[in-house]
Amino acid sequence: MASRSMRSSAPCPAREDEVARAVLEMMVSGRIDPRPLVTRVFPFAELPAAIREAGGGGEIIKVQIGNPS
């Protein structure tokens, strides 16, 4: 019989929504600063290079794609 302390690995979309909403609220309020997580910012014109770098492993945490305005 499985232990009661084991958790299901099945995703819970409702819970993920709650967590995402809470994190966004913390970023908007300034309680969380996401800028240290962005390793590099790419202009939109360099999207293929950004994708390659993001998927290349190494020291990359997150890349950000600039909005073409």
TIMI-540072 format. One record per residue: residue number from 1; residue in three letters; x, y, z of N, C-alpha, C in turn. Coordinates in Angstrom, 3 decimals, padded with zeros to 6 digits. Each point is the difference from the previous one (the first is absolute). Layout:
N
+-----+-----+----------+----------+----------+----------+----------+----------+----------+----------+----------+
!   i !  aa !     n_xx !     n_yy !     n_zz !    ca_xx !    ca_yy !    ca_zz !     c_xx !     c_yy !     c_zz !
+-----+-----+----------+----------+----------+----------+----------+----------+----------+----------+----------+
! NUM ! ala !        X !        Y !        Z !        X !        Y !        Z !        X !        Y !        Z !
...
+-----+-----+----------+----------+----------+----------+----------+----------+----------+----------+----------+
END
This chain:
69
+-----+-----+----------+----------+----------+----------+----------+----------+----------+----------+----------+
!   i !  aa !     n_xx !     n_yy !     n_zz !    ca_xx !    ca_yy !    ca_zz !     c_xx !     c_yy !     c_zz !
+-----+-----+----------+----------+----------+----------+----------+----------+----------+----------+----------+
!   1 ! met !  000.853 ! -001.186 !  000.000 ! -000.853 !  001.186 !  000.000 !  000.893 !  001.242 !  000.000 !
!   2 ! ala ! -000.355 !  000.979 ! -000.772 !  000.800 !  001.228 ! -000.127 ! -000.135 !  000.856 !  001.251 !
!   3 ! ser !  001.055 !  000.677 !  000.318 !  000.004 !  000.891 !  001.156 ! -000.889 !  001.212 ! -000.249 !
!   4 ! arg ! -000.659 !  000.457 !  001.036 ! -000.844 !  001.198 ! -000.125 !  000.826 !  001.256 ! -000.244 !
!   5 ! ser !  001.276 ! -000.043 !  000.356 !  000.834 !  001.188 ! -000.170 !  000.445 !  000.194 ! -001.447 !
!   6 ! met ! -000.200 ! -001.000 ! -000.842 !  000.387 !  000.130 ! -001.410 ! -000.993 !  000.906 ! -000.712 !
!   7 ! arg !  000.514 !  000.890 ! -000.792 ! -000.855 !  000.933 ! -000.737 ! -000.152 ! -000.455 ! -001.439 !
!   8 ! ser ! -001.117 !  000.311 ! -000.577 ! -000.239 ! -000.308 ! -001.396 !  000.852 !  000.922 ! -000.862 !
!   9 ! ser !  000.499 ! -000.533 ! -001.094 !  000.783 !  000.839 ! -000.911 ! -000.886 !  000.615 ! -001.076 !
!  10 ! ala ! -001.287 ! -000.271 !  000.060 ! -000.919 !  000.568 ! -000.988 ! -000.136 !  001.501 !  000.218 !
!  11 ! pro !  000.047 !  000.777 ! -001.086 ! -000.123 !  001.456 !  000.152 ! -001.396 !  000.390 !  000.465 !
!  12 ! cys ! -000.053 !  001.107 !  000.697 ! -001.276 !  000.528 !  000.481 ! -000.153 !  001.403 ! -000.581 !
!  13 ! pro ! -000.643 !  000.129 ! -001.167 ! -000.094 !  001.303 ! -000.658 ! -000.585 !  001.095 !  000.869 !
!  14 ! ala ! -000.992 ! -000.307 !  000.824 ! -000.588 !  001.033 !  000.852 !  001.039 !  000.533 !  000.981 !
!  15 ! arg !  000.781 ! -000.875 !  000.584 !  001.039 !  000.410 !  000.957 !  001.091 !  000.794 ! -000.720 !
!  16 ! glu !  000.384 ! -000.440 ! -001.193 !  001.016 !  000.723 ! -000.764 ! -000.475 !  001.408 ! -000.331 !
!  17 ! asp ! -001.275 !  000.145 ! -000.308 ! -000.583 !  001.323 ! -000.259 !  000.107 !  000.895 !  001.224 !
!  18 ! glu ! -000.302 ! -000.551 !  001.165 !  000.069 !  000.765 !  001.251 !  001.431 !  000.460 !  000.267 !
!  19 ! val !  000.946 ! -000.893 ! -000.194 !  001.405 !  000.329 !  000.243 !  000.470 !  001.062 ! -000.986 !
!  20 ! ala ! -000.327 ! -000.178 ! -001.276 !  000.402 !  000.982 ! -001.013 ! -000.586 !  001.368 !  000.315 !
!  21 ! arg ! -001.254 !  000.046 !  000.380 ! -000.655 !  001.263 !  000.330 !  000.674 !  000.655 !  001.212 !
!  22 ! ala !  000.325 ! -000.795 !  001.019 !  000.653 !  000.542 !  001.193 !  001.386 !  000.555 ! -000.328 !
!  23 ! val !  000.749 ! -000.718 ! -000.835 !  001.337 !  000.465 ! -000.380 ! -000.100 !  001.291 ! -000.804 !
!  24 ! leu ! -000.929 !  000.073 ! -000.933 ! -000.174 !  001.227 ! -000.784 ! -000.374 !  001.177 !  000.904 !
!  25 ! glu ! -000.866 ! -000.239 !  000.953 ! -000.377 !  001.074 !  000.929 !  001.208 !  000.473 !  000.803 !
!  26 ! met !  000.870 ! -000.941 !  000.408 !  001.199 !  000.384 !  000.750 !  000.970 !  000.791 ! -000.882 !
!  27 ! met !  000.087 ! -000.347 ! -001.282 !  000.873 !  000.765 ! -000.898 ! -000.551 !  001.404 ! -000.219 !
!  28 ! val ! -001.300 !  000.098 ! -000.216 ! -000.624 !  001.311 ! -000.231 !  000.153 !  000.894 !  001.230 !
!  29 ! ser ! -000.123 ! -000.583 !  001.190 !  000.080 !  000.785 !  001.232 !  001.445 !  000.344 !  000.374 !
!  30 ! gly !  000.967 ! -000.636 ! -000.675 !  001.398 !  000.285 !  000.297 !  000.600 ! -000.904 !  001.065 !
!  31 ! arg ! -000.756 ! -000.962 !  000.491 !  000.530 ! -000.915 !  001.016 !  000.969 ! -001.008 ! -000.601 !
!  32 ! ile ! -000.138 ! -000.286 ! -001.274 !  000.933 ! -000.884 ! -000.718 !  000.556 !  000.789 ! -001.176 !
!  33 ! asp !  001.315 !  000.001 ! -000.132 !  000.659 !  000.657 ! -001.135 !  000.510 ! -001.095 ! -000.938 !
!  34 ! pro ! -000.635 ! -000.193 ! -001.159 !  000.427 ! -001.074 ! -000.897 !  001.248 !  000.323 ! -000.820 !
!  35 ! arg !  000.464 !  001.239 !  000.045 !  001.133 !  000.393 ! -000.862 !  001.256 ! -000.835 !  000.208 !
!  36 ! pro !  000.353 ! -000.406 !  001.232 !  001.208 ! -000.828 !  000.145 ! -000.098 ! -001.367 ! -000.677 !
!  37 ! leu ! -001.211 ! -000.422 ! -000.337 ! -000.171 ! -001.297 ! -000.657 !  000.236 !  000.072 ! -001.509 !
!  38 ! val !  000.003 !  001.202 ! -000.567 !  000.198 !  000.167 ! -001.444 !  001.496 !  000.093 ! -000.264 !
!  39 ! thr !  000.508 ! -000.999 ! -000.706 !  001.427 ! -000.057 ! -000.290 !  000.380 !  000.936 ! -001.137 !
!  40 ! arg ! -000.882 !  000.077 ! -001.008 !  000.307 !  000.823 ! -001.167 ! -001.287 !  000.438 ! -000.673 !
!  41 ! val !  000.019 !  001.213 ! -000.593 ! -001.153 !  000.526 ! -000.740 !  000.378 !  000.043 ! -001.474 !
!  42 ! phe ! -000.858 ! -000.583 ! -000.833 !  000.208 ! -000.016 ! -001.443 ! -001.040 !  000.876 ! -000.676 !
!  43 ! pro !  000.371 !  000.719 ! -001.058 ! -001.025 !  000.677 ! -000.804 ! -000.806 ! -001.056 ! -000.753 !
!  44 ! phe ! -001.229 !  000.335 ! -000.343 ! -000.877 ! -000.948 ! -000.692 !  000.640 ! -000.528 ! -001.276 !
!  45 ! ala !  000.757 !  000.833 ! -000.677 !  000.642 ! -000.408 ! -001.253 !  000.981 ! -001.156 !  000.202 !
!  46 ! glu !  000.457 ! -000.216 !  001.228 !  000.953 ! -001.078 !  000.297 ! -000.677 ! -001.183 !  000.694 !
!  47 ! leu ! -001.298 ! -000.177 ! -000.230 ! -000.757 ! -001.067 !  000.644 !  000.632 ! -001.383 ! -000.178 !
!  48 ! pro !  000.424 ! -000.402 ! -001.195 !  000.611 ! -001.326 ! -000.130 !  001.243 ! -000.174 !  000.881 !
!  49 ! ala !  000.837 !  001.027 !  000.092 !  001.189 ! -000.074 !  000.846 ! -000.389 ! -000.099 !  001.475 !
!  50 ! ala ! -001.055 !  000.715 !  000.388 ! -000.471 ! -000.047 !  001.385 ! -000.477 ! -001.397 !  000.357 !
!  51 ! ile ! -000.713 ! -000.631 ! -000.908 ! -000.498 ! -001.356 !  000.248 !  001.162 ! -000.983 !  000.113 !
!  52 ! arg !  000.985 !  000.142 ! -000.884 !  001.173 ! -000.885 !  000.072 !  000.718 !  000.176 !  001.334 !
!  53 ! glu !  000.205 !  001.244 !  000.416 !  000.722 !  000.241 !  001.242 ! -000.793 ! -000.494 !  001.214 !
!  54 ! ala ! -001.307 !  000.209 ! -000.014 ! -000.831 ! -000.439 !  001.124 !  000.023 ! -001.519 !  000.141 !
!  55 ! gly !  000.080 ! -000.701 ! -001.109 ! -000.012 ! -001.457 !  000.050 !  001.371 ! -000.632 !  000.086 !
!  56 ! gly !  001.030 !  000.824 !  000.062 !  001.358 ! -000.518 ! -000.033 !  000.575 ! -000.420 !  001.329 !
!  57 ! gly ! -000.742 !  000.166 !  001.084 !  000.537 ! -000.363 !  001.308 !  000.996 !  001.034 !  000.478 !
!  58 ! gly !  000.994 ! -000.433 !  000.697 !  001.024 !  000.911 !  000.495 ! -000.505 !  000.906 !  001.102 !
!  59 ! glu !  000.421 !  001.235 ! -000.043 ! -000.297 !  000.965 !  001.054 ! -001.311 !  000.759 ! -000.198 !
!  60 ! ile ! -000.735 ! -000.314 ! -001.036 ! -001.230 !  000.732 ! -000.328 ! -001.102 ! -000.347 !  000.993 !
!  61 ! ile ! -000.634 !  001.033 !  000.546 ! -001.184 ! -000.213 !  000.835 ! -001.229 !  000.250 ! -000.868 !
!  62 ! lys ! -000.159 !  001.224 ! -000.475 ! -001.107 !  000.359 ! -000.890 !  000.504 !  001.029 ! -000.991 !
!  63 ! val ! -000.543 ! -000.052 ! -001.211 !  000.245 !  001.060 ! -000.952 ! -001.317 !  000.759 ! -000.173 !
!  64 ! gln !  000.118 !  001.260 ! -000.326 ! -001.176 !  000.843 ! -000.216 !  000.044 !  000.501 ! -001.435 !
!  65 ! ile ! -001.158 ! -000.007 ! -000.643 ! -000.108 !  000.474 ! -001.372 ! -000.618 !  001.379 !  000.027 !
!  66 ! gly !  000.686 !  000.975 ! -000.593 ! -000.518 !  001.361 ! -000.061 ! -001.224 !  000.089 ! -000.894 !
!  67 ! asn ! -000.894 !  000.882 !  000.335 ! -001.223 !  000.222 ! -000.744 !  000.289 !  000.925 ! -001.177 !
!  68 ! pro ! -000.285 ! -000.447 ! -001.238 !  000.245 !  000.896 ! -001.137 ! -001.045 !  001.114 ! -000.008 !
!  69 ! ser !  000.446 !  001.216 !  000.228 ! -000.976 !  001.104 !  000.018 !  000.247 !  000.976 ! -001.121 !
+-----+-----+----------+----------+----------+----------+----------+----------+----------+----------+----------+
END
